[in-house]
Amino acid sequence: MKSFLKTYNRYFVYALIFTLVVTVAAAFIYSSLSKWETSLVEKNKSVCDLHSGKLYDASLPIISSLHSLGLLTAKDLSSAEIKLVDSTLKQISERELRVLSGLDGGFYLISADEFYGYSFPTSPPPVPVYGPPPRSYNIIKDQSLQSIRENRPIIDVHSFDAAFFPLATRPMVIDSQVVGVVWVRIHIQNDLPVIKLKQIVNVTALISILGFLILMLLSALLGGEIKGIKQELEQIRHNPSLRLRKRWGIFGYITTNINYMLDTIEEEVNQRLILERQLSQKEKLASLGNMIAGVAHEVKTPLAIIKTRIQMWQKAIRDTPETCEQISPESMQLVIDETNRLSTLVKRLLVFSRPIDKKMKPTDINKLIREVVSFVSMGLNGTDIEIVLSLSPDLPLIDTDESSVREVIINILDNSVEAMPDGGSIKISTGIDSENKKLAIEVDDQGKGISSEIIDKVFDPFFSSKETGAGLGLSISYQIIKAHNGEISFSENPGAGVKCIIKLPI
């Protein structure tokens, strides 16, 4: 899951960087093209203004002549007069506009409300004959009328479809009377692939922005899915029986495989628990075999002693029924002591079948250790043994059979005390094993230690290195800790002594 999140975040960053680069590049190109377009348009506006002035100056003598003949003020001209005016003005416009490719122009007469002398000398075939093309006719006429009304030259830029042209109009004044307009324009659409390019840039930028918005939307949706999966995984951590809900797309593939993995793990855990129970049963049977052998050995001696004493009493009673000196208080106490020994042995053996009380309760381990140390310390008066505590504060409460754990700690301390006849220090410390999530108890002594040859046998029933030991103390401690799903082990201390480590699950 972490690997997927890293990959997802990496691709998201890549897509974001790509979108930003495309957007910045599009903005830069658009800005550059706009500057180029503005520069080109201004240059061609100047060209139109220049050539409209030249056309005006070249036509002024002819205009004055036609005006004196009344041809520019009459509203109804004959066909011959119209042809004369048109051809005369066309010669002038054709001569003046031929100097630069793309220029076309002519004259608009107020009296006739018509265009005359139109010329487009550099136009590719077919050459226009009857004045401005229909699509630009009204545009030119409107600006001409505006120029007449305001009695001033006007330069403006017009466009339609792919056409893009600056237009210059200049009023013709004869005897303080405006009789018409000289107009010139230049076709620059072929010089402006920038227009198409700007459209492409606009579309590219729009696509990039839309792509980024879609990416953000998908990111929000995917982020919601990832957050949902994270929350469900947290719930599964507390309740392993839960499963991720079904999802679509790549998340469906991920959740399906996670659920399959969880099912597999659960099945393996169940199988492991079954095997552990079987192994535990085998261990119990093995321990039982060792225990039976030890019990047979331990019980045989007290029974032999009791039997011998009773036989001696029988013989004494039979031989001298009057005086039975063999039946003394000491002999009777010996029989009682051996009987008690057998009773204690049997009671301690019961721990193997039931090491802890099933009524577990939250236990403060530090408090329990202080109580045990206080109890054990009362028997250390007159010795050179001291017990030092190093207890970690704020330990969590853990569920235990308190009396059983108390017996384990007492047993470990008794062994440490017996191993230090010349005195020394016993250190008890507590802490948290964060790696295994367990509470750890360590008991370090400065005693004789345990040899490496027997350290693996200390938990065997009836094994003891002491002459008077029954060999059940550490075996019972082992069974109690195991019943708590904990661990107990011994290790040699550097120098002298031994360390006992007990770990109980939190």
N, C-alpha and C positions, 0 to 999 in steps of 0.2 A: 504494500500500500504506500509506504514512504517513497519507494522507487517510482511508482506511478505519479505521485504528487510532484516529485522533482522534475520528471519528464514533462508533465502537464505545464508546470510553471515555466520551464525552459522554453517550450513551444509558444506559450502565451507571450513571453518577453520577445521572442523572435518575431512573432506576428505584429506585436505592438511597434517594435523598432522598424519593421518593414513599412507599416502603415504611416508612421511618422516621416520616414525618409521619402516615401512616395508623395505625401502631402506637402512636405517642405520643397521637394523638387518641383512639384506641380505649381506651387505658389511662386517659386523663383522663375520658372519658365514663363508662367503667366505674366508676371511683372515685367520680365524682359521683353516679351512679345508686345505687351501693352505699350511700353516705351517706344519700341520699334514702330508700332502702328501709329502712335501719336506723332512721332517724328516724320514718318512717311506722309501722313495726312497733311501736316502743316506745310511740308515742302510742296505738295501738290496743290494746296490751297494758294500758296504764293505763286505757283506756276499759272493757275487759272486767273488770278488777279492780274498778273503781268500781261498775259495774252489777251485778256478782256480789254485792258487799257490800250494795247497795241491795235486790236481790232477796232476799238472806238476811234482812235486817232486816224487809222487808215480809212475808215468809212465816213468820217465827218464831212469831207468835201462833197462826197456823193450824196449823203443824207441831206445836206443843205440844198443841193441841186434838185433832188427829188421833191424836197419840201417846197421849193420855190415854184415847181411845176404843179403843186397841189396834189401830188400823188400820195403824200403821207397824211393828208388831212381828210381826203375824200373817203366816204364810207362805202360807196358803191363804185368799184373799179371794173372796167371791162376785162375780158380775158387777156387781151393784148397788154393792157396796162399792168395787170397782175404779173404776167409773164415777164414784162420788162423790169419791174421792181425786183422780182425774185431773182432773175438771172444776174441783174446788175449787182445786187448785194451778195449773191452767192460767189461771184468771181472774187470779191474782196475777202470773204470769209475763207474760201478755199485756199487763197494765196497765203493768208496770215496763219492759218491753222495747220498748214502742211509741215511746218518747221519742227513739230514734235509729235511723235506717235501717241495716239490715244486721245488727242484733242478733237472735240467737235463743238459746234456753236452756230450762232446766227443772230437773227434779230426778231424782236416782237414789236409789232406796230399797234398802237392804241386804237387808231381809227378803224382799222380793219379787224382788230381783235384776232390776229392770226400771226403765225410765225412765217418769216420770209428769209431767204438767203441761207437756208440751213446747209451745212457742209460737214462732212466727216471724211476728209481726204485720206486719212491713213487707215480707214476701216477695211478689214478683209472682205472679199466678196460674200454676199451681194451688198453693194453700197446703198445705204438708205437714200431715198429720193424726196420723200414728202415731209420733211421736217422731223422733229424729235420722235423717237419710237413711242408707241401708245402707252407703255408702262411708265415711262418717265415724263410724258407730256404734261400731265397735271402738276407734277412736282416743279418742273421748270416754269410753268405758267404762274403758279402760285408765288414763287419767289420773285418772278418778274413783276407781278402786280404789287407785291410788297415793296419792291425797290422803287416803283413808280410812286406809290403812296407816300413813302418816306423820303423820296427824292434823294437817295443816297446809294452808293455801291453796297452790295451785300455779298458775303462769301460764306457759304454754309456747306455742310457735308450731308449727303443723303444716301440711303441704301434701300434696296428691296431684293429679296431672294439672295442671289450671289452677287448682284450689282452693288458697287460701292464707289461713289464719285463725289468729289468736291464740285460745287457750282458757284460761278461768279456772275453776278448781274450788275449792269451799270446803266443808269438812265441816260437817254440821248436827249439833250436840251438844245432846241433851236429857237432863237429869239425869245429866250426866257420861258419857253414852252416845252414841256416833256412830250415828245412825240412817240417815244418807244424805248426799248431796252436792248442793249447788247448783252448777249449771254455766252459764256464759255464754260465748258466742263471738261474733265479728263477722266477717262475710265481707268481705274487703278485696281479693279478686282483681280486682274491677272498678276499684279505686282504684290498682292496681299494673300499669299498662301497662309500667312499668319492667322487669317480669319478661321480657316479650317483647322489650323494647328491649335488655335485657342479653344475651339470647340472640342478637339480631342483632349486637350489638357483639362478642360472643364469636366468632361465625362470621366477622365481618369481620376481627377480629384474627387468627384462625386462618388465614384465606385470605391475609392480608398476610404472615404469618410463612412460610406454605408458599410463597407467591410469592417471598419473599426467598430461601428455601432453594433453590427451583428456579432463581432468578436466579444464586445463587452456584454451583450445579452447572453451569448453562449457561456461566457465566463461566469456571469451571475448564476445561470442555470446549473452549470457544472459545479460552481462553488457550493451551491445549495445541496447538490447530490453528495459532494465530498463531505460536507458538514454532517449530512444525514447519516452517511456510512460511518463517520467517526463516532457519532453519538450512539449508533447501534452497536458498534464494536465495544464501546465503553460499557453498554448494558450487557453485552455478551460476556465481558470480563467478569462481571458480578454474577451473571446467571448463564453458565455455559450451555444450557439447554435451548436458549434463544437462537434465532437465525436472522440473517439479513433479509429484508424484503426484496422481492423481484424488481428489477429495473430494466430500462431499455438501453440499447446500444452497448458501448464499451463498458458502461457501468453494470449492465446486466451480465456481461461476460465475467467481469471481476467478481461481482457478488455471488454468482453461481459457483465459481471456482472456490471462493472463500468458504461458502456453505459446504461444498464438497470436502474441502480440507478439514473443516470443523467436524463434519460427520466422521471422517476418517480418524481424526485425532480422538474423538469421543469413543469410537469403537476400539481403538488401540488402548486407550486408558481403561476401558472396561475389561479388555483382555488382560491387561497388565494387573488389574486388581484381582482378577480371577487367579492369575498365576501367583500373585503375591499371597493370596489366601492359601493356595495349595502349598506354596513354599513355607508359609508360616506354620501350616499344619504339619508339614514334614519336620520343620525345626522343632516343633513342640514334641513330636513323637521321638525325635532324636534326643531332645533334652529329657524326655520322660525315661528313655532307656538309660541315659547316664544317671538320672536321679534314682531310678530303681536300684542300680548297682550301688550307688552311694548309700541309699537308705539301708540296703541289706547289710552293708559293711558297718554303718553307724549303729544300727539297731542291735546287731549281733553282740557287740561288747557289753552294753548295759544289760541285755537279757542274760548273758552268761554270768555277769556279776550277781544279778538278782537270783538266778537259779542256784549258783554256788552257795550263796548265803542261806537260802531257804533249805538246801540239802544239809548244810551244816546244822541248821536249827533242828531239822528232822532227826538227824543222828544224835544230836545232844539230848533231845527230848526222849529218844528211844533208849539211850544208854543210861542216862541219869535223869529220870523224869523229875527227881526231887529238886535238883539244882541245874538250871540251864544257863550257865555263864556265857555261852555263845550268843544268847539273845540279849545283847547289850544295847543301850541307847545309841551307841555309835553305829552298830550294825543296822539297826532299824533306820537311822538317819541316812545311811548309805543307800539302802533300798529306796527310800523316799527320793533322794537326790537323783538316782539313776532313772526312777520312774518319771520325775519332772523333766529330766533331760530328754527322755523319749517323747513326752507330751509337747515340749517346746519344739522339738524337731518336726513333729507332725504338723504343728500349727504353722511353722515357717514354710513347710512344703505346700500348704494350701495357697500360698501367694502365687505359686506357678499356675494354678488353675484360675485364680481371680486376682490379678496384680493390683487393680484399682477399683474404687467404688464408681459405679456408672453415673452417680450424681455429681457431675463436674460443676465447678462454680468459679467465677472470676477471682483471680488470686494476685495479690501484690507480692511479687517474688522478693523484692528488697525487704519488705516487712517480715516475710517468712524467714529470710536468712538472718535478720537481726534477732528474731525470737529463738532460732536454733542456736546461734552463737551465744546468746545470753544463757541458754540452758547448758550448753557444753562447757562454757567458761566456768560454771560453778564447780565442775570436777577438775579444773586445772589449777586450783589453789595449791601452792607449794611446789609448782613446777616452773620451769623456765620457758614455757610455751606461751606465745602470744598470738592472738588472731587479729589480723589487720583487714579492715573492710575498705573496698574501693568500688562503691556501688554507683552505677550510672543513674542520674536523676531522670524523672519523667518517663520511666519505663511503662509501657502499656500493661494493662491487666490481661492475664491469659487464663484460659479455662484449664483447671487442673483438679485432681483429687488431692487436696491440700495435705492430708495426713500422710498419703503415700510419698509425695515429694519431700515432705519433712523427714520421713524415715530415710530417704535416699541421702539427703544432705547430712543427716546425723551419722549415717553409716560411713560416708566419705570422710567426714571430720574425725570419727573414731579411728579409722585406719591411719589417717595422717598423724594423729596424736600417738598411736602405738608405734609408728615408724620413727618417732623422734624422742627416744628415751633420754637423750642428753639436752633436750630443749631445742628451741628454734622458733621460727616464725611461719605462720600459715596465712596466706593472703587469699581472700575471697573477693572476686570482682564480677561485675555484671555488665552487660552491654547488648547491643543489637547487631546481629549478623545480617546486614542489609542485603547481601548477595542472595542468601537463602531465606530471608524474611523470617528469622528465628531469634528468640531471646537466648543469649549465651550466658552460662555460669561457669566460671573458672576457679578451681581450687588448687593453689600452688603450695607445696610444703617443702621443707628442707630436711626430709628424712632420708632413710637409707635408699629409697628409690626401688624400682622394679627392674630386674634384669631383663635384657632383650629376649632371653630364652623363654621366659614365662609370661611376658606382657600380653601375648595373644591368648593366654589361658585363664586370665584373671576372672572372666565371667562364666567359666565352666562351673556347673554345680559340684559342690563338695571338693573343689580344688582350693587349697590354701597353702601358703608358704609359712604360716604360723603353726607352732606345735599344738596349740589348744584350739585352733580355729576349726569351725565346721565346714567352711567353704561355701556358705549360702548367702552371705551378706551382699557381695557384689553381684551374684547371680540374680538375687531378688531385685536389687537396684536396676539391673539391666532390664528385667521384665517390666518393672514399673515405668521406666523411661520409654521403652518400646511401646507400651500400652498407651502412652501419651503421644505417639507418633513422633517421638524425639530421638536424640542420639546421645550416647555417652561413650567416652573413650579416654584412654590414658596415654600419656607420652612422657618421655624422660625430659627433665629439666637440664639445661646446660649447667654443668658443675655438680649439683646434688639435688636430690629430691625428685618429685614426680608431679605432673600436672594432670588434673582431671577436668575434662571439658564436657559440660552438659548443655545440649541445645533443645529448646522446647518451641514448638510452632506458635507463632503469633496468631 
